[in-house]
Each structure stands twice: as structure tokens, then as C-alpha cells.
Amino acid sequence: MNENISTISSEDAVSGAGSEAFKVIVCGGLTIGILDCAAASLNGVFKGMNPAIVWQYVASGLLGRNSYNHGWKSVILGLLIHFFIAFSVTIIYYAASRRLPIIVRRAVLFGILYGITVYFVMAYVVTPLSAAGKMPFSVSSILIGSLIHVFCIGLPIAFITRRFAKNNRENSFVVNESRAAVSDF
């Protein structure tokens, strides 16, 4: 009977970790994808652009200038690329949090740093290496882009990761207590 308790606890621990990863990646990817999508679209509107052009620009990373000739097809492609990146960024943060627990404990600090890092990697590494046209440099674009990435990407991922990691630690504690109780017998 006691062996069954230990076995069930071990299985719960394994499924809990997988469940944690799934929750963080799905919830995080969708959340930051939607938040950043809204922010990018609104930023485009404030600059006098049709939001569709924002997503055609994203698609131009693969299609080049030809992206603007494909209408809604390139808008949809841009959105798909955007969500692919959102999920990728979430996976990277979650994986780092598993190796460096301080990322979970200091969510605000690392969320801010991660948001700024994602902005600069996207703006100055990914975009220049893609087929998209180079964005003109401006201090206001850097400030707006950094703020959007902090509040729509970095902090949400950090808080979502912390929330689900906290739940998993509580589950691990219960499992470890069960093992300790079983080993006493």
C-alpha cells in the first residue's frame, strides 16, 4: 500500500512538471502574442498606418518587399510569424527559468531585462538578417519599442512563469512530504 502512495506521488510530480511547461508555454505564448499584437497595431495606427501594413512588414521578413503585394495572405502570414516568435520567446524564458531559479524569484527584474533584450535582439539582429527592409533609427522608436516589449512581453512572461512555477513547487513539496512519510514506515 505504501509503495502505491510513493508511485502515485512520483507520477504526479512528473505530470506536474509537464503540465507546468504546457501551461506556461500556451498561456505565455498566447498572452504575449495578443498583447504585443495589440500594441504593434495601435502603434501603427498612432503613426497613421493601417494595422495590416504592420503585419505585412512582419511577413516581409520572409517575403521581402513582395509581401505588400499579397494583401490579406501576407497579413495572415505576418500574424502567424508573430505568434511563432511569441511562443519561441516564451519557451526560451521558461527554459532559462528552469536552469536559473532566480529568474522566477525576481520576476519583475528579469521580466524587464528580458523584454528589453527581446526588443534589441529582434530590432538589431533578427530584422537586419531577414528580408524585411531596415527600420530607420530613432530614439523615440527605441523607447516605445522597449516599453512595449517590457510591458507586453517581458513582464507577462515573467509573471506567468512565476505563477505556474509556484504551483509546481507546492506540488513538489506535497510529493516530497509523501515520500518522507512513506520512507518512515
Backbone as numpy.savetxt, mean C-alpha at the origin, in Angstrom:
# Nx Ny Nz CAx CAy CAz Cx Cy Cz
-6.04 -35.61 24.41 -6.86 -34.42 24.41 -5.99 -33.17 24.41
-4.95 -33.16 25.26 -4.08 -32.00 25.32 -3.32 -31.78 24.02
-2.96 -32.88 23.34 -2.27 -32.74 22.06 -3.17 -32.07 21.04
-4.47 -32.36 21.09 -5.39 -31.72 20.16 -5.45 -30.21 20.38
-5.42 -29.78 21.62 -5.43 -28.35 21.91 -4.20 -27.70 21.31
-3.04 -28.32 21.48 -1.80 -27.77 20.95 -1.85 -27.73 19.42
-2.34 -28.80 18.78 -2.42 -28.86 17.33 -3.37 -27.79 16.80
-4.52 -27.64 17.42 -5.47 -26.61 16.98 -4.85 -25.24 17.13
-4.17 -24.98 18.21 -3.54 -23.69 18.43 -2.49 -23.41 17.36
-1.68 -24.42 17.01 -0.67 -24.23 15.98 -1.31 -23.90 14.64
-2.37 -24.60 14.31 -3.06 -24.32 13.05 -3.65 -22.92 13.05
-4.22 -22.52 14.19 -4.78 -21.17 14.29 -3.69 -20.12 14.09
-2.52 -20.38 14.64 -1.42 -19.41 14.51 -1.01 -19.26 13.06
-0.90 -20.37 12.34 -0.51 -20.32 10.94 -1.58 -19.62 10.11
-2.83 -20.00 10.29 -3.90 -19.37 9.51 -4.06 -17.91 9.91
-3.76 -17.56 11.16 -3.84 -16.17 11.60 -2.82 -15.31 10.88
-1.60 -15.81 10.70 -0.57 -15.05 10.00 -0.94 -14.86 8.53
-1.45 -15.91 7.90 -1.88 -15.79 6.51 -3.07 -14.86 6.36
-3.96 -14.95 7.32 -5.12 -14.08 7.33 -4.70 -12.63 7.53
-3.72 -12.41 8.40 -3.21 -11.05 8.63 -2.67 -10.47 7.33
-1.83 -11.22 6.64 -1.23 -10.75 5.39 -2.32 -10.43 4.37
-3.29 -11.33 4.23 -4.37 -11.12 3.28 -5.15 -9.85 3.61
-5.48 -9.66 4.89 -6.24 -8.48 5.30 -5.47 -7.20 5.05
-4.20 -7.19 5.41 -3.38 -5.99 5.21 -3.27 -5.67 3.73
-2.98 -6.67 2.92 -2.75 -6.43 1.50 -4.04 -6.00 0.79
-5.14 -6.68 1.05 -6.40 -6.32 0.39 -6.92 -4.98 0.90
-7.01 -4.86 2.22 -7.53 -3.62 2.80 -6.60 -2.44 2.47
-5.31 -2.65 2.63 -4.34 -1.59 2.34 -4.31 -1.20 0.88
-4.24 -2.20 0.01 -4.18 -1.92 -1.43 -5.41 -1.18 -1.93
-6.59 -1.65 -1.51 -7.82 -0.97 -1.92 -7.92 0.43 -1.32
-7.59 0.56 -0.04 -7.70 1.86 0.61 -6.79 2.89 -0.03
-5.51 2.56 -0.16 -4.61 3.57 -0.73 -4.87 3.76 -2.22
-5.31 2.70 -2.90 -5.65 2.86 -4.31 -6.78 3.85 -4.50
-7.82 3.74 -3.68 -8.98 4.64 -3.78 -8.60 6.05 -3.31
-7.91 6.17 -2.17 -7.53 7.49 -1.67 -6.63 8.23 -2.66
-5.61 7.54 -3.16 -4.68 8.19 -4.09 -5.36 8.49 -5.43
-6.25 7.62 -5.84 -7.02 7.85 -7.07 -7.84 9.14 -6.95
-8.53 9.29 -5.82 -9.34 10.49 -5.59 -8.45 11.73 -5.53
-7.32 11.62 -4.82 -6.42 12.77 -4.69 -5.82 13.16 -6.03
-5.39 12.19 -6.81 -4.80 12.49 -8.12 -5.84 13.10 -9.06
-7.05 12.56 -9.03 -8.12 13.10 -9.88 -8.46 14.53 -9.47
-8.62 14.77 -8.17 -8.92 16.13 -7.68 -7.77 17.09 -7.98
-6.56 16.64 -7.81 -5.41 17.48 -8.14 -5.44 17.87 -9.61
-5.80 16.93 -10.47 -5.93 17.24 -11.90 -7.03 18.25 -12.15
-8.18 18.08 -11.50 -9.30 19.01 -11.66 -8.88 20.41 -11.22
-8.18 20.52 -10.07 -7.72 21.82 -9.58 -6.76 22.49 -10.55
-6.08 21.68 -11.36 -5.16 22.22 -12.37 -5.86 22.45 -13.71
-7.20 22.22 -13.73 -7.98 22.46 -14.94 -8.01 21.31 -15.93
-7.64 20.12 -15.48 -7.62 18.95 -16.37 -8.83 18.07 -16.14
-9.21 17.37 -17.16 -10.20 16.31 -17.05 -9.50 15.15 -16.32
-10.13 14.57 -15.29 -9.48 13.47 -14.57 -9.06 12.31 -15.47
-9.73 12.13 -16.58 -9.36 11.04 -17.50 -7.92 11.19 -17.98
-7.48 12.43 -18.14 -6.11 12.67 -18.62 -5.08 12.19 -17.60
-5.42 12.30 -16.31 -4.52 11.81 -15.26 -4.25 10.33 -15.47
-5.30 9.57 -15.75 -5.16 8.12 -15.88 -4.58 7.73 -17.23
-4.81 8.57 -18.26 -4.13 8.33 -19.53 -2.62 8.58 -19.37
-2.28 9.55 -18.53 -0.85 9.79 -18.26 -0.23 8.56 -17.59
-0.93 7.98 -16.63 -0.43 6.77 -15.98 -0.24 5.66 -17.02
-1.23 5.49 -17.89 -1.12 4.46 -18.94 0.01 4.78 -19.91
0.36 6.05 -20.06 1.44 6.42 -20.97 2.78 5.87 -20.50
2.84 5.44 -19.25 4.05 4.77 -18.76 4.34 3.51 -19.56
3.29 2.86 -20.05 3.45 1.67 -20.91 3.28 2.01 -22.39
2.33 2.88 -22.70 1.97 3.14 -24.09 2.67 4.34 -24.72
3.31 5.15 -23.91 3.92 6.38 -24.42 2.83 7.40 -24.79
3.19 8.36 -25.61 2.25 9.42 -26.00 0.99 8.88 -26.68
1.11 7.72 -27.23 -0.03 7.08 -27.91 -1.19 6.83 -26.95
-0.94 6.82 -25.67 -1.97 6.58 -24.66 -3.15 7.54 -24.81
-2.86 8.78 -25.17 -3.91 9.80 -25.27 -4.82 9.60 -26.48
-4.48 8.68 -27.37 -5.30 8.38 -28.56 -6.24 7.20 -28.34
-6.21 6.58 -27.16 -6.99 5.38 -26.92 -8.24 5.60 -26.06
-8.54 6.83 -25.72 -9.76 7.14 -24.98 -9.89 6.38 -23.67
-11.09 5.82 -23.46 -11.39 5.15 -22.19 -10.58 3.88 -21.96
-10.10 3.27 -23.05 -9.26 2.08 -22.88 -7.99 2.42 -22.11
-7.38 3.55 -22.45 -6.16 3.92 -21.74 -6.46 4.45 -20.34
-7.64 5.03 -20.13 -8.05 5.44 -18.78 -8.15 4.20 -17.89
-8.82 3.17 -18.39 -8.96 1.92 -17.63 -7.60 1.27 -17.39
-6.75 1.26 -18.41 -5.40 0.72 -18.24 -4.64 1.50 -17.17
-4.76 2.81 -17.19 -4.10 3.65 -16.18 -4.58 3.32 -14.78
-5.89 3.11 -14.62 -6.43 2.74 -13.31 -5.95 1.36 -12.87
-5.88 0.43 -13.81 -5.36 -0.91 -13.47 -3.90 -0.84 -13.04
-3.10 -0.05 -13.74 -1.69 0.13 -13.37 -1.61 0.76 -11.98
-2.45 1.77 -11.77 -2.47 2.48 -10.48 -2.75 1.50 -9.33
-3.75 0.64 -9.48 -4.07 -0.30 -8.41 -3.02 -1.40 -8.27
-2.39 -1.77 -9.37 -1.28 -2.72 -9.29 -0.16 -2.12 -8.43
0.15 -0.85 -8.66 1.18 -0.18 -7.87 0.74 -0.06 -6.42
-0.52 0.27 -6.18 -1.04 0.40 -4.81 -0.87 -0.91 -4.04
-1.22 -2.02 -4.67 -1.07 -3.32 -4.01 0.41 -3.67 -3.82
1.25 -3.33 -4.80 2.69 -3.61 -4.69 3.31 -2.83 -3.54
2.95 -1.56 -3.42 3.47 -0.71 -2.35 3.01 -1.25 -0.99
1.79 -1.74 -0.93 1.27 -2.33 0.31 2.04 -3.59 0.67
2.28 -4.44 -0.30 3.02 -5.68 -0.05 4.43 -5.38 0.46
5.09 -4.39 -0.13 6.45 -4.03 0.28 6.45 -3.55 1.73
5.49 -2.68 2.08 5.44 -2.16 3.45 5.14 -3.28 4.44
4.18 -4.12 4.10 3.83 -5.23 4.99 5.02 -6.17 5.18
5.72 -6.51 4.10 6.88 -7.40 4.20 7.96 -6.78 5.08
8.19 -5.48 4.92 9.18 -4.79 5.76 8.76 -4.82 7.23
7.45 -4.67 7.48 6.96 -4.66 8.86 7.14 -6.01 9.55
7.16 -7.07 8.76 7.37 -8.41 9.33 8.82 -8.58 9.76
9.75 -7.94 9.06 11.17 -8.04 9.37 11.62 -7.03 10.42
10.96 -5.86 10.41 11.33 -4.76 11.31 10.12 -4.34 12.13
9.91 -4.96 13.29 8.71 -4.67 14.10 8.57 -3.20 14.51
9.67 -2.46 14.50 9.58 -1.04 14.87 8.66 -0.28 13.90
8.55 -0.77 12.67 7.67 -0.15 11.68 6.22 -0.19 12.17
5.85 -1.26 12.83 4.49 -1.38 13.37 4.33 -0.50 14.60
5.34 -0.54 15.50 5.26 0.25 16.74 5.27 1.75 16.50
6.01 2.21 15.51 6.14 3.64 15.21 5.44 3.95 13.89
4.16 3.64 13.83 3.39 3.72 12.58 3.37 5.12 11.98
3.21 6.15 12.80 3.13 7.50 12.26 4.45 7.90 11.59
5.55 7.71 12.30 6.86 8.07 11.76 7.14 7.31 10.46
6.97 5.99 10.49 7.31 5.20 9.31 6.28 5.36 8.19
5.04 5.67 8.54 4.04 5.98 7.52 4.41 7.24 6.76
4.82 8.27 7.48 5.24 9.53 6.84 6.47 9.28 5.96
7.47 8.62 6.52 8.69 8.34 5.75 8.40 7.49 4.51
7.51 6.51 4.67 7.19 5.63 3.53 6.44 6.41 2.44
5.50 7.25 2.84 4.77 8.05 1.86 5.71 8.93 1.05
6.64 9.59 1.72 7.61 10.46 1.04 8.52 9.63 0.13
8.95 8.48 0.64 9.81 7.59 -0.16 9.09 7.12 -1.42
7.84 6.70 -1.27 7.07 6.24 -2.44 6.96 7.38 -3.46
6.68 8.59 -2.99 6.57 9.73 -3.92 7.85 9.89 -4.72
8.99 9.95 -4.03 10.24 10.20 -4.73 10.65 9.04 -5.64
10.39 7.82 -5.22 10.71 6.67 -6.09 9.84 6.70 -7.35
8.56 6.99 -7.18 7.67 7.04 -8.35 8.03 8.22 -9.26
8.25 9.39 -8.67 8.49 10.60 -9.47 9.88 10.64 -10.13
10.89 10.10 -9.44 12.25 10.28 -9.92 12.98 9.01 -10.31
12.31 7.85 -10.16 12.90 6.60 -10.62 11.96 5.91 -11.61
10.75 5.57 -11.17 9.83 4.81 -12.01 9.39 5.61 -13.24
8.88 6.81 -13.02 8.37 7.61 -14.14 9.45 7.91 -15.19
10.64 8.36 -14.80 11.66 8.60 -15.82 12.08 7.34 -16.60
11.98 6.17 -15.96 12.33 4.93 -16.65 11.20 4.40 -17.53
10.00 4.98 -17.40 8.84 4.52 -18.17 8.77 5.29 -19.50
7.75 4.96 -20.26 7.53 5.64 -21.55 6.75 6.94 -21.38
6.37 7.29 -20.16 5.62 8.53 -19.91 6.53 9.73 -20.14
5.93 10.82 -20.53 6.70 12.05 -20.68 7.17 12.54 -19.32
8.30 13.21 -19.32 8.87 13.71 -18.07 8.00 14.85 -17.53
7.71 14.79 -16.22 6.94 15.85 -15.57 7.86 17.03 -15.30
7.35 18.24 -15.52 8.19 19.41 -15.21 8.43 19.54 -13.71
9.62 20.00 -13.34 9.99 20.16 -11.94 9.35 21.43 -11.39
8.75 21.32 -10.21 8.28 22.50 -9.50 8.20 22.17 -8.01
8.53 23.14 -7.19 8.51 22.94 -5.74 7.09 22.64 -5.29
6.10 23.33 -5.85 4.70 23.09 -5.44 4.27 21.66 -5.77
4.72 21.13 -6.91 4.38 19.74 -7.26 4.99 18.76 -6.28
6.23 19.03 -5.85 6.89 18.15 -4.89 6.14 18.20 -3.56
5.78 19.39 -3.10 5.07 19.51 -1.83 3.70 18.85 -1.88
2.94 19.12 -2.93 1.60 18.53 -3.07 1.71 17.02 -3.22
2.61 16.56 -4.07 2.80 15.12 -4.28 3.22 14.41 -3.00
4.14 15.03 -2.26 4.60 14.42 -1.00 3.46 14.34 0.01
2.70 15.43 0.14 1.57 15.42 1.09 0.52 14.38 0.71
0.21 14.31 -0.57 -0.76 13.29 -1.03 -0.24 11.89 -0.69
1.03 11.65 -0.94 1.59 10.32 -0.67 1.68 10.01 0.82
1.91 11.02 1.64 1.93 10.79 3.08 0.54 10.45 3.59
-0.46 11.27 3.22 -1.80 11.11 3.78 -2.67 10.07 3.06
-2.36 9.78 1.82 -3.18 8.82 1.08 -2.51 7.46 0.89
-1.21 7.38 1.17 -0.50 6.11 0.99 0.23 5.70 2.28
1.21 6.48 2.69 2.05 6.09 3.82 1.31 5.86 5.12
0.57 6.86 5.58 -0.13 6.72 6.86 -1.23 5.66 6.82
-2.06 5.62 5.77 -3.07 4.54 5.75 -2.45 3.14 5.78
-1.39 2.91 5.02 -0.75 1.58 5.05 -0.20 1.29 6.44
0.42 2.29 7.05 1.02 2.09 8.37 -0.06 1.75 9.40
-1.18 2.47 9.38 -2.24 2.22 10.36 -2.93 0.89 10.11
-3.15 0.55 8.85 -3.78 -0.74 8.53 -2.86 -1.89 8.95
-1.57 -1.76 8.65 -0.61 -2.79 9.05 -0.58 -2.94 10.56
-0.55 -1.81 11.27 -0.52 -1.86 12.73 -1.78 -2.50 13.29
-2.92 -2.17 12.72 -4.18 -2.72 13.22 -4.21 -4.24 13.12
-3.86 -4.77 11.95 -3.92 -6.22 11.76 -2.75 -6.93 12.43
-1.59 -6.29 12.53 -0.46 -6.90 13.24 -0.79 -7.00 14.72
-1.47 -6.00 15.25 -1.87 -6.01 16.65 -2.81 -7.18 16.92
-3.78 -7.38 16.03 -4.70 -8.51 16.19 -3.94 -9.83 16.15
-2.96 -9.96 15.30 -2.20 -11.20 15.19 -1.35 -11.43 16.44
-0.76 -10.35 17.01 0.02 -10.50 18.24 -0.87 -11.01 19.37
-2.11 -10.47 19.45 -3.03 -10.93 20.49 -3.34 -12.41 20.29
-3.54 -12.84 19.04 -3.82 -14.24 18.75 -2.61 -15.11 19.08
-1.41 -14.61 18.77 -0.20 -15.36 19.08 -0.04 -15.54 20.57
-0.38 -14.51 21.34 -0.29 -14.59 22.79 -1.20 -15.69 23.32
-2.42 -15.74 22.80 -3.37 -16.77 23.24 -2.83 -18.15 22.88
-2.28 -18.29 21.68 -1.73 -19.57 21.25 -0.56 -19.96 22.14
0.34 -19.03 22.43 1.49 -19.33 23.28 1.05 -19.71 24.69
0.04 -19.05 25.21 -0.49 -19.40 26.52 -1.06 -20.82 26.50
-1.75 -21.19 25.41 -2.28 -22.54 25.29 -1.17 -23.56 25.28
-0.08 -23.26 24.54 1.05 -24.19 24.50 1.68 -24.33 25.88
1.82 -23.20 26.58 2.41 -23.23 27.92 1.54 -24.07 28.86
0.22 -23.91 28.76 -0.68 -24.66 29.62 -0.60 -26.15 29.31
-0.50 -26.50 28.03 -0.40 -27.90 27.63 0.91 -28.49 28.10
2.00 -27.73 27.98 3.31 -28.28 28.37 3.40 -28.48 29.89
2.56 -27.78 30.68 2.57 -27.96 32.12 2.01 -29.32 32.52
1.20 -29.91 31.64 0.57 -31.19 31.98 1.49 -32.31 31.71
